[in-house]
Amino acid sequence: MRKIRQSIGYKKERVVLSDILPYEVPPFFSNRHFYDFLTTHNIELINKSNGAEIRFKKNTSKTLEKIIKIVFGISFAKQVQYDDVDNYRYFALKPEDLQKVPYKFRISHKNKDYRELTVIHPINQLLLVSFYDSYKNTMLYYCDKSKYSLRKPSKIASLKYYKDSTFKKHRVKNPEIEIIETSDKEYKGLKTFFSYQKYSNIYKFYESNQFHKAEKGFNKLIKFDISRCFDSIYTHSLSWALANKSIVKDNLGTDKNTFGGIFDKLMQIMNYNETNGIVIGPEFSRIFAELILQEVDESVEKELKYKYKVDYDIYRYVDDYFVFFSEDKVKDEILTLYKLKLKEYNLFFNDSKTEEYGKPIITKITIAKENIRELIDNTIIFKFLENEDLSTTGIKYYESRDVITNYKKILASTKTSYKDLQNYFLATIFNKTKQLIKKFQSEERTLINHLLKESELNEELVIPELSDDKRNKISEDLLALNEKIDIEKKQIGKYQKLLFKKFIEIINLTFFVYSVLPRVSYSIKVCHILFRIIDFIKNQEKIRTSLLQKPQYEFILANINIGFSFDEKHTIYKSIYDGINIVLNKNRITVHSEIETLYLLPILNELGKNYELSENTIKMHFKEEIEQNMSYFLIISLLHHIQRKNKYDGLRNILKDKIKKKFTKFESRKTEDTLLLIDILTCPYVGSNDQEVIEFRKEVLESIKFFEPSLSDTEKESIIDDISLFQNNWFAKWEGADLGRELNTKRGHNVY
């Protein structure tokens, strides 16, 4: 479908939409409403010689001042100041007021290892807005030094992309009848603040002309990467990279006003003054690393005695290197130089992942991916074919178990692992499922249009004044149209029967692929597949209901059985429910695997009340965290899942106890405490009724000494109401949550 481009203009606050958060956050957590808050109230951070100021537009309500204190971790006792000349309010901050403790959470990574990702404090996010605004062009300049880099900022992104189906329902030719297609909501949003050269994903490089040209020019390829790159970076090393290291070390403190010194200090501030290692996950951290590695690349190129593009070719994607060469002496010098130059920045090779290839230069992963593509092309699961249609198609695989068996054979024959191919396989299943559904919808829409045309011609035929010639022409058209309709009715009937079976096979295949190695990025793709199927079923029901409410179109339903039967629908839903239940029971939560599950819970909400997990199942799955220290992400996700359902009152009480316990040690400098506080003050699910919610919010605010001692209960409740009504959603999305929208927002962001 054609994409429509629309200019977005430039707002400096858009940094928080694109470059701040890791990809692997839960589905209903985002910065979108924080962005709205910043832009609506003209909130900005201004650096001062003795600290900083948070400025915001003049507002007669004191609620905005209270919320700014909460969101930005400012002392509740601090007084607002006024600038009546320029008509704004501000809080004056000391340098230490900007030093915050980031919220760090773990996700499953390699084998049984984990990766620790970071969400930085809102005040540090605001600090980054100011930094990007001041130094965006400087970042572009310093990121343009290396000839080897494949993923470097090249310009400021200036466009949003919309898909036509995002905001319009597809209609048949009669405007009263809507054919509601499955959500393909490539929601308007920025991928990154900068546009990047040249590839959004490393595997696109493998398939590029650039890779193939290098393969033709050289006989060998060696791949290597940097061991724990982001964990190992010393923040001061950016100043070393952008200036002479010995000069910087000999003149400590003199670089603090340079670009490198300012970026270095910023990275420390948002990581509570830590200099060893940088925060992992956000795009700005990759830019910080890119600046250092650009210098390493440039330094290697200058010292190599061999000629670039003649004796060798080098490509780097973030911290993954590809070195093409023909003679071993060239490779040896390149590797020696890289080891020396990286060591200067406390960075080292990951020897366990270094691989060398001879011609034909093709990786085992590339071979396996091609085999998977052929496997999917040769299965009937994603095609509207019946047995009698198969004689000339070459179809070999009829059921999910056939595909699963051959998937295992591919892994064994190519000596690859599930982790190498999981993302690709699930993405392939999603794209094929989407195509299957679109094919059905296209046929359905065509038939409905022909039925409407048939009705229109029949009405014309009974007009008394109609001439014989016109009457004959209409009769001929009707005859031809009836023949088409008869064929299409048989076709759509066949498709509908096949679609039910195919959905069951797709669900089985999806859960097999996922369950052997759950990861956050895989969970997101699984949710895409399952949501697409659920959304299709619901939209078919909406079309049927819409037509039933319009008696003049009952002839359409007499010709097409729109939607699945009750039993078929619930067989599909039960398959999804059982798959999720098996995953939850098989993979008990660990301290670094909760996010994976938090993507599956909203799918259950989409199925409806007949498919709710028991309270005990949830408690058992999250047993370890419930018994220890529940994280912010887990708390808000479980609250979002249980809502105000009475069956979860026991779990709600556990969550409330955990929240209260956290706030007995509340620290506004801690990102986790700040995010939890502002979200709890708007969460409608911390009680089974409105009064319980108000009482709990009051208890929380009293425990952190938010209220002035002289306030009455009535005055406290009035403040609580003002805060909750000020903005419905903050970082956690409570009202108007749309899983399809959240998932498709993720589709706009590639995992780097």
C-alpha positions in Angstrom: 0.0 0.0 0.0 1.3 3.5 -0.9 2.8 5.5 2.0 1.8 9.1 2.5 4.5 11.4 3.7 3.7 14.4 5.8 6.1 17.1 7.0 6.3 17.2 10.8 8.2 20.4 11.3 10.8 20.6 14.0 10.1 20.5 17.7 13.2 20.0 19.9 11.1 18.0 22.5 10.7 15.2 19.9 14.0 13.8 21.2 12.0 12.1 24.0 9.8 10.3 21.5 12.7 8.8 19.6 16.1 8.7 21.3 15.4 8.2 25.0 13.8 4.8 25.7 15.0 1.3 25.0 13.0 -0.8 22.5 12.2 -3.5 25.1 9.9 -1.5 27.4 6.4 -2.9 28.2 3.6 -2.3 25.6 1.7 0.4 27.5 4.8 2.4 28.6 6.0 5.3 26.5 7.1 8.9 26.4 4.2 10.1 24.2 2.2 11.8 27.0 5.4 13.2 28.6 6.1 14.8 25.2 2.6 16.3 25.2 3.2 17.6 28.7 6.4 19.3 27.8 5.1 20.9 24.6 1.7 22.0 26.1 3.3 23.8 29.0 6.4 25.1 27.3 8.6 23.2 29.8 12.4 23.5 29.2 15.6 23.2 31.1 18.0 26.2 30.9 21.6 25.7 32.0 23.0 28.2 34.3 26.6 28.8 35.6 25.5 27.7 39.1 23.0 25.0 38.1 19.9 25.2 36.0 16.3 26.4 35.8 13.2 24.4 34.8 11.0 27.0 33.2 7.3 26.6 32.3 4.5 28.9 31.2 2.5 31.0 33.6 -0.4 29.1 35.0 -3.0 30.3 37.5 -3.4 26.8 38.9 -0.9 25.6 41.5 -1.4 22.0 40.2 1.1 22.4 37.4 3.7 23.4 40.0 3.0 20.4 42.1 3.2 18.1 39.1 6.5 19.5 37.9 7.9 18.8 41.3 6.8 15.2 41.2 7.8 14.5 37.6 11.2 16.2 37.8 12.2 15.0 41.3 12.2 18.5 42.8 11.9 18.9 46.6 8.3 19.4 47.6 9.4 22.2 49.8 11.1 24.2 47.0 9.3 27.5 46.1 8.4 28.5 42.6 9.9 31.7 41.3 8.4 34.2 38.9 9.7 36.1 35.8 6.9 38.5 35.0 8.9 40.2 32.3 9.0 37.2 30.1 5.9 35.8 31.7 7.1 32.4 32.9 7.6 30.5 36.1 10.7 28.5 37.1 12.4 26.4 39.7 16.1 27.2 40.4 18.1 24.0 40.6 21.6 23.2 41.9 24.0 20.9 39.9 23.3 18.0 42.3 19.5 18.3 41.6 20.2 17.0 38.1 22.1 13.9 39.3 19.6 11.1 39.3 19.5 7.3 39.7 18.3 5.7 36.5 15.8 2.9 36.5 17.6 -0.3 35.4 15.8 -3.4 34.4 17.0 -6.7 33.0 16.0 -8.7 30.0 17.0 -12.2 29.0 19.9 -12.0 26.6 22.3 -14.7 25.5 21.7 -18.3 26.7 21.1 -17.7 30.5 22.7 -14.3 30.5 20.9 -11.0 30.7 21.3 -7.5 29.5 20.6 -4.5 31.8 18.7 -1.7 30.1 18.0 1.8 31.4 15.2 4.4 31.6 16.6 7.7 32.7 14.9 10.2 35.0 12.5 12.7 33.4 14.7 15.6 34.4 17.6 14.0 32.6 15.3 13.5 29.6 14.6 17.2 29.6 18.4 17.8 29.9 18.9 15.7 26.7 16.3 17.8 24.9 18.4 20.9 25.6 21.6 19.1 24.7 20.3 17.8 21.3 19.0 21.3 20.5 22.4 22.9 21.2 24.7 20.2 19.7 22.7 18.4 17.0 24.9 19.7 14.2 28.1 19.0 16.2 27.0 15.4 16.7 26.5 15.1 12.9 29.9 16.6 12.3 31.8 14.2 14.6 29.8 11.2 13.3 31.0 11.8 9.8 34.7 11.0 10.2 34.7 7.3 9.6 34.5 5.8 6.2 33.7 2.4 7.7 30.5 3.1 9.7 27.3 1.6 8.4 25.0 3.2 11.0 25.8 6.8 11.6 23.6 9.9 11.9 23.5 11.7 8.6 20.9 14.4 9.0 18.0 15.4 11.3 14.9 13.4 10.4 12.3 15.6 8.9 9.4 13.3 7.9 6.7 11.2 9.5 5.3 8.3 7.6 1.7 7.3 7.6 0.1 4.3 6.1 -3.1 5.0 4.4 -5.0 2.4 6.5 -3.9 4.0 9.7 -6.6 6.6 10.0 -9.1 5.4 7.4 -11.4 2.4 7.3 -11.5 0.7 3.9 -14.8 1.1 2.3 -16.7 -0.8 -0.3 -18.2 1.4 -3.1 -21.3 2.0 -1.0 -20.3 4.5 1.6 -22.8 3.1 4.2 -21.0 -0.2 4.3 -17.5 -0.4 6.0 -15.2 -3.2 5.4 -12.9 -2.9 8.4 -9.5 -4.3 7.7 -7.1 -5.6 10.3 -5.0 -3.1 12.0 -2.0 -2.1 10.0 -1.5 1.0 12.0 1.9 2.2 11.2 1.2 4.9 13.7 2.6 8.3 13.1 5.8 8.6 15.0 9.5 9.2 14.8 11.9 6.3 14.6 15.0 8.3 15.6 15.9 12.0 15.9 18.4 11.6 13.1 18.3 9.8 9.8 20.9 7.1 9.6 23.2 5.7 6.9 22.9 3.2 5.6 21.1 0.2 7.2 18.4 0.1 9.9 19.3 -3.5 10.7 22.6 -5.4 10.4 21.0 -8.2 8.3 20.1 -5.8 5.6 23.8 -5.3 5.1 24.3 -9.0 4.3 21.8 -8.7 1.5 23.1 -5.4 0.1 25.0 -4.6 -3.1 27.7 -3.2 -0.9 28.3 -6.6 0.7 28.2 -8.5 -2.6 30.6 -6.0 -4.2 33.1 -6.6 -1.3 32.7 -10.3 -1.7 33.6 -10.1 -5.4 36.7 -7.9 -4.7 38.2 -10.0 -1.9 38.6 -13.7 -1.0 38.0 -13.7 2.7 35.9 -12.0 5.4 36.5 -11.9 9.2 33.8 -10.7 11.6 34.5 -9.5 15.1 32.8 -7.3 17.7 33.6 -5.5 20.9 33.1 -7.4 24.2 30.5 -5.7 26.4 31.0 -2.4 24.5 28.5 -0.2 26.3 29.4 -1.6 29.7 33.1 -1.0 29.1 33.0 2.6 27.8 34.6 5.1 30.2 32.7 8.4 29.8 35.9 10.5 29.8 37.1 8.6 26.7 34.8 10.7 24.5 37.0 13.8 25.3 40.0 11.7 24.5 38.5 10.7 21.2 37.5 14.2 20.2 40.8 15.8 21.3 44.4 14.7 22.0 44.2 12.1 24.9 47.5 13.2 26.5 46.6 16.9 26.4 43.2 16.2 28.0 44.8 14.0 30.8 47.5 16.6 31.4 45.0 19.4 31.7 42.2 17.8 33.7 39.1 20.0 33.9 39.9 22.2 31.0 37.7 20.2 28.6 34.5 20.6 30.6 33.1 23.3 28.3 33.9 21.4 25.1 31.3 19.3 23.3 33.1 16.1 24.4 33.3 17.3 28.0 29.7 18.4 28.1 28.4 15.1 26.6 30.7 13.2 29.1 29.3 15.1 32.0 25.7 14.6 30.8 26.3 10.8 30.6 27.6 10.8 34.2 24.7 12.9 35.5 22.0 10.6 34.2 23.8 7.6 35.5 24.2 9.0 39.0 27.8 10.2 38.3 29.0 6.8 37.2 32.0 7.1 34.8 32.6 3.4 34.1 30.1 2.2 31.5 27.2 4.1 29.9 23.5 3.5 30.1 22.3 0.8 27.7 19.3 0.8 25.4 18.6 4.4 24.3 19.6 5.8 21.0 21.7 8.6 22.6 24.0 6.0 24.1 24.6 4.5 20.7 25.5 8.0 19.4 28.0 8.4 22.3 29.6 5.0 21.4 29.6 5.9 17.7 31.5 9.1 18.4 34.3 7.1 20.1 34.4 4.3 17.5 34.5 6.9 14.7 37.8 8.1 16.1 39.1 4.5 16.4 38.1 3.9 12.7 39.8 7.0 11.5 42.9 6.3 13.5 43.2 2.8 12.1 42.7 4.0 8.6 45.5 6.6 8.9 48.0 4.1 10.2 47.3 1.3 7.9 49.9 1.0 5.2 47.5 -0.8 2.9 45.1 0.9 0.5 41.4 1.1 1.4 39.0 -0.5 -1.2 42.1 -2.0 -2.9 43.9 -4.2 -0.3 41.0 -4.3 2.1 37.5 -3.2 2.9 36.0 -2.5 6.3 32.4 -2.0 7.5 31.2 -1.4 11.0 27.6 -1.6 12.2 27.6 -0.1 15.8 30.2 -2.4 17.4 30.1 -5.2 14.8 33.0 -5.2 12.4 33.3 -6.8 8.9 36.8 -6.9 7.4 37.2 -8.1 3.8 40.7 -9.0 2.6 42.6 -11.4 0.4 46.0 -11.7 2.1 46.5 -12.7 5.7 49.2 -10.1 6.3 46.6 -7.4 5.6 44.1 -9.0 8.0 46.8 -9.4 10.7 47.8 -5.7 10.5 44.2 -4.5 10.6 43.4 -6.7 13.7 46.6 -5.7 15.5 45.8 -2.0 14.9 42.2 -2.4 16.1 43.2 -4.2 19.2 45.7 -1.4 20.0 43.4 1.5 19.3 40.4 -0.1 21.1 42.5 -0.8 24.1 43.3 2.9 24.4 39.6 3.3 25.2 39.4 0.3 27.5 37.6 -1.7 24.7 38.5 -5.2 23.7 37.7 -7.9 21.1 35.0 -10.5 21.8 37.2 -13.5 20.8 34.4 -16.0 21.2 32.4 -14.3 18.4 35.2 -13.8 15.9 34.6 -15.8 12.7 36.5 -16.0 9.4 35.0 -17.0 6.1 36.4 -18.0 2.7 34.7 -17.8 -0.7 31.8 -18.1 -1.2 31.5 -15.6 1.6 28.1 -16.5 3.0 27.4 -16.9 6.7 25.6 -19.9 8.1 22.8 -17.6 9.3 22.3 -16.3 5.7 22.1 -19.9 4.5 19.6 -20.8 7.2 17.4 -17.8 6.5 17.2 -18.8 2.8 16.2 -22.3 3.8 13.5 -20.9 6.1 12.2 -18.8 3.2 12.0 -21.9 1.0 10.3 -23.8 3.8 7.6 -21.2 4.2 7.1 -20.9 0.5 6.6 -24.7 0.3 3.9 -25.0 3.0 0.2 -24.8 2.4 -0.4 -23.0 5.7 -0.1 -19.5 4.1 -1.9 -20.3 0.8 -5.6 -20.7 -0.1 -5.1 -24.1 -1.7 -6.9 -27.4 -1.3 -5.5 -30.8 -2.0 -6.9 -30.9 -5.6 -5.0 -27.7 -6.3 -1.6 -29.0 -5.3 -0.4 -31.2 -8.2 1.7 -28.5 -9.9 2.6 -26.3 -6.9 5.5 -28.2 -5.3 3.8 -27.9 -1.8 5.5 -30.3 0.6 4.4 -29.3 4.0 0.8 -29.4 5.1 0.7 -28.8 8.9 2.6 -26.9 11.5 4.3 -30.0 12.7 5.8 -30.5 9.2 7.2 -27.0 9.3 8.5 -27.4 12.9 10.3 -30.7 12.0 12.0 -29.1 8.9 12.9 -25.9 10.9 14.8 -28.2 13.3 16.5 -29.8 10.4 17.6 -26.4 9.1 19.1 -25.5 12.4 21.0 -28.8 12.6 22.3 -28.7 9.0 23.5 -25.1 9.1 24.8 -25.4 12.7 22.8 -22.4 13.7 20.7 -21.9 16.9 17.2 -20.8 17.8 18.5 -17.3 18.8 20.1 -16.8 15.4 16.8 -17.3 13.5 14.0 -16.6 16.0 13.4 -13.0 15.0 13.5 -13.8 11.3 11.2 -16.8 11.5 8.6 -15.0 13.6 8.8 -11.9 11.3 8.2 -14.2 8.3 5.2 -15.9 10.0 3.8 -12.4 10.7 4.2 -11.1 7.1 2.7 -14.3 5.6 -0.3 -14.2 8.0 -0.9 -10.5 7.1 -0.8 -11.4 3.4 -3.2 -14.3 3.9 -5.7 -12.1 5.7 -5.4 -9.3 3.2 -6.1 -11.8 0.4 -9.3 -12.9 2.1 -10.4 -9.3 2.7 -9.7 -8.3 -0.9 -11.9 -11.2 -2.1 -14.6 -10.4 0.4 -14.7 -6.7 -0.6 -14.9 -7.6 -4.3 -17.9 -9.9 -3.7 -19.7 -7.3 -1.6 -19.2 -4.7 -4.4 -20.6 -7.1 -7.0 -23.6 -7.9 -4.8 -24.3 -4.2 -4.4 -24.0 -3.7 -8.1 -26.3 -6.6 -8.7 -28.9 -5.0 -6.4 -28.5 -1.7 -8.2 -29.0 -3.3 -11.6 -32.1 -5.2 -10.4 -33.6 -1.9 -9.2 -33.0 -0.2 -12.5 -34.6 -3.1 -14.3 -38.0 -2.4 -12.8 -38.1 1.2 -13.8 -41.2 1.6 -16.1 -39.7 4.2 -18.4 -36.7 2.1 -19.2 -36.1 1.6 -23.0 -35.9 -1.9 -24.4 -32.3 -1.4 -25.4 -31.3 -0.2 -21.9 -33.3 -3.1 -20.4 -31.5 -5.6 -22.6 -28.1 -4.1 -21.7 -28.9 -4.3 -18.0 -30.0 -7.9 -18.4 -26.8 -8.9 -20.2 -24.8 -7.1 -17.5 -26.7 -8.9 -14.8 -26.1 -12.3 -16.4 -22.4 -11.7 -16.6 -22.3 -10.4 -13.1 -24.3 -13.4 -11.7 -21.7 -15.7 -13.2 -18.9 -13.8 -11.4 -20.9 -13.8 -8.2 -21.4 -17.5 -8.3 -17.7 -18.1 -8.7 -16.8 -15.6 -6.0 -19.3 -17.1 -3.5 -17.8 -20.5 -3.9 -14.3 -19.0 -3.6 -15.0 -17.0 -0.5 -16.8 -20.0 1.1 -13.8 -22.1 0.4 -11.4 -19.5 1.8 -13.4 -19.1 5.0 -13.3 -22.8 5.7 -9.5 -22.9 5.0 -8.8 -19.7 7.0 -10.1 -21.3 10.3 -7.7 -24.3 9.8 -4.9 -22.0 8.9 -5.2 -19.8 11.9 -5.0 -22.9 14.2 -1.8 -24.0 12.4 -0.3 -20.5 12.5 -1.0 -20.3 16.3 0.6 -23.7 16.9 3.6 -22.8 14.8 4.0 -19.4 16.5 4.0 -20.8 20.0 6.4 -23.6 19.1 8.9 -21.1 17.7 8.5 -18.8 20.6 8.4 -21.2 23.5 11.8 -22.8 22.9 13.5 -19.4 23.6 11.4 -16.6 24.9 12.9 -13.1 24.5 11.3 -9.6 24.6 11.8 -8.9 20.9 10.3 -12.4 20.1 7.4 -11.6 22.4 6.6 -8.5 20.5 6.6 -10.4 17.2 4.4 -13.1 18.7 1.9 -10.5 19.8 1.9 -9.0 16.3 0.8 -12.4 14.9 -1.8 -13.1 17.6 -3.2 -9.6 17.6 -3.6 -9.7 13.8 -5.7 -12.8 14.0 -7.8 -11.6 16.9 -8.3 -8.2 15.2 -9.4 -9.9 12.0 -12.0 -12.0 13.9 -13.3 -8.9 15.7 -13.5 -6.8 12.6 -15.5 -9.5 10.8 -18.0 -9.5 13.7 -18.3 -5.7 13.5 -19.0 -5.9 9.7 -21.7 -8.6 10.3 -23.3 -6.5 13.2 -23.3 -3.4 11.0 -25.1 -5.2 8.2 -27.6 -6.8 10.5 -28.6 -3.3 11.7 -29.3 -2.2 8.1 -32.3 -4.3 6.8 -31.8 -3.0 3.2 -28.5 -4.9 3.1 -29.7 -8.2 4.5 -29.2 -9.7 1.0 -25.5 -9.4 1.5 -25.6 -11.7 4.6 -27.8 -14.1 2.6 -25.0 -14.5 0.1 -21.9 -14.4 2.4 -21.4 -15.9 5.8 -19.3 -13.1 7.2 -17.3 -14.0 10.3 -16.5 -17.3 12.0 -19.1 -19.4 13.8 -19.3 -19.2 17.6 -17.4 -22.6 17.9 -14.8 -21.7 15.4 -14.0 -18.3 17.0 -13.7 -19.8 20.5 -11.6 -22.7 19.2 -9.1 -20.1 17.8 -9.3 -18.1 21.0 -8.8 -21.2 23.1 -5.7 -22.1 21.1 -4.2 -18.7 21.8 -5.1 -18.9 25.5 -3.7 -22.4 25.8 -0.4 -21.3 24.1 0.0 -18.4 26.5 -0.9 -20.6 29.5 1.7 -23.2 28.5 4.4 -20.5 28.2 3.5 -19.0 31.6 3.6 -22.4 33.3 6.7 -23.6 31.5 8.8 -20.4 32.0 8.5 -19.3 35.6 9.5 -15.6 36.0 13.1 -14.8 36.8 14.5 -11.4 37.9 15.4 -10.7 34.3 12.6 -12.2 32.2 9.4 -10.4 33.3 9.2 -8.1 30.2 8.6 -11.1 27.9 5.5 -12.1 29.8 4.3 -8.5 30.1 3.7 -8.6 26.3 1.5 -11.7 26.5 -0.9 -10.5 29.2 -2.5 -7.8 27.0 -3.3 -10.4 24.4 -5.4 -12.2 27.0 -7.3 -9.0 27.6 -8.1 -8.9 23.8 -9.7 -12.3 24.0 -12.2 -11.2 26.6 -13.5 -12.3 30.0 -13.8 -15.9 29.1 -10.1 -16.2 28.7 -8.8 -14.6 31.9 -5.9 -16.2 33.7 -6.7 -17.4 37.3 -5.2 -15.2 40.0 -3.2 -18.1 41.2 -1.6 -18.6 37.7 -0.4 -15.0 37.7 0.9 -15.3 41.3 2.8 -18.5 40.6 4.4 -17.1 37.4 5.6 -14.0 39.2 6.2 -15.8 42.5 9.9 -14.8 42.8 9.2 -11.1 42.3 6.1 -11.1 44.5 8.2 -12.6 47.3 11.0 -10.1 46.8 11.0 -6.7 45.3 8.5 -6.0 42.5 9.7 -3.7 39.8 7.9 -0.6 38.5 7.3 -2.3 35.1 5.8 -5.3 36.7 3.5 -3.3 39.0 2.1 -1.1 36.3 1.7 -4.0 33.8 -0.2 -6.1 36.3 -2.4 -3.3 37.3 -3.2 -2.7 33.7 -4.0 -6.3 33.2 -6.2 -6.9 36.3 -8.0 -3.5 36.0 -11.0 -3.5 38.5 -11.9 -7.2 38.1 -13.1 -8.6 41.4 -11.4 -12.0 40.8 -8.0 -10.2 41.1 -8.7 -8.5 44.5 -6.0 -10.6 46.2 -3.4 -9.7 43.6 -4.4 -6.0 43.8 -3.9 -6.0 47.5 -0.4 -7.5 47.0 0.4 -4.8 44.5 -0.8 -2.1 46.8 1.3 -3.5 49.6 4.4 -3.5 47.4 3.7 0.1 46.3 3.3 1.3 49.9 6.5 -0.5 50.8 8.4 1.2 48.0 7.2 4.6 49.1 8.4 4.1 52.7 11.8 4.5 51.2 10.8 7.1 48.5 13.6 9.1 46.9 12.8 11.6 44.2 16.2 11.2 42.7 15.3 7.6 41.8 13.8 7.3 38.4 11.8 4.2 39.4 10.2 6.0 42.4 9.3 9.1 40.3 7.7 7.1 37.5 5.8 4.9 39.9 4.5 7.9 41.8 3.1 9.9 38.9 1.5 6.8 37.3 -0.1 5.7 40.6 -1.6 9.1 41.0 -3.6 8.6 37.7 -4.1 4.8 37.8 -7.8 3.9 38.2 -7.0 0.3 39.2 -5.5 0.7 42.6 -8.9 0.2 44.2 -12.1 -1.7 43.3 -14.0 1.6 43.4 -13.3 5.3 43.1 -13.2 6.0 46.9 -10.7 3.2 47.4 -8.5 4.7 44.7 -8.6 8.2 46.3 -7.8 6.7 49.8 -4.9 4.8 48.4 -3.5 7.9 46.6 -3.8 9.9 49.8 -2.0 7.2 51.8 0.8 7.2 49.2 1.2 11.0 49.2 1.1 11.1 53.0 3.8 8.5 53.3 6.2 10.6 51.2 5.3 13.8 53.1 3.9 15.5 50.0 1.2 17.5 51.9 1.7 20.5 54.1 0.9 19.5 57.7 -1.9 21.9 58.1 -4.1 20.5 55.3 -7.4 18.9 56.0 -8.5 15.6 54.5 -10.9 17.5 52.2 -8.1 19.7 51.0 -5.9 16.7 50.4 -8.6 15.0 48.4 -9.1 18.2 46.3 -5.3 18.2 45.5 -5.5 14.5 44.5 -8.4 15.2 42.2 -6.6 18.1 40.6 -3.5 16.0 39.9 -5.5 13.0 38.6 -7.6 15.3 36.3 -4.7 17.3 35.1 -3.6 14.6 32.7 -5.1 11.1 32.3 -1.9 9.3 31.2 1.7 9.8 32.0 4.3 7.1 31.3 1.9 4.2 31.8 -1.1 4.3 29.5 -4.3 3.7 31.6 -7.1 5.2 29.6 -7.7 4.6 25.9 -5.1 1.8 25.7 -4.9 0.4 22.2 -2.7 -2.7 21.9 -2.7 -2.6 18.1 -1.4 0.9 18.2 1.3 0.1 20.7 2.5 -2.9 18.8 2.6 -1.1 15.5 4.6 1.7 17.1 7.2 -1.0 17.8 7.2 -2.0 14.2 8.5 1.4 13.4 11.6 0.8 15.5 14.2 -1.8 14.5 16.1 -3.6 17.2 19.5 -2.2 16.5 
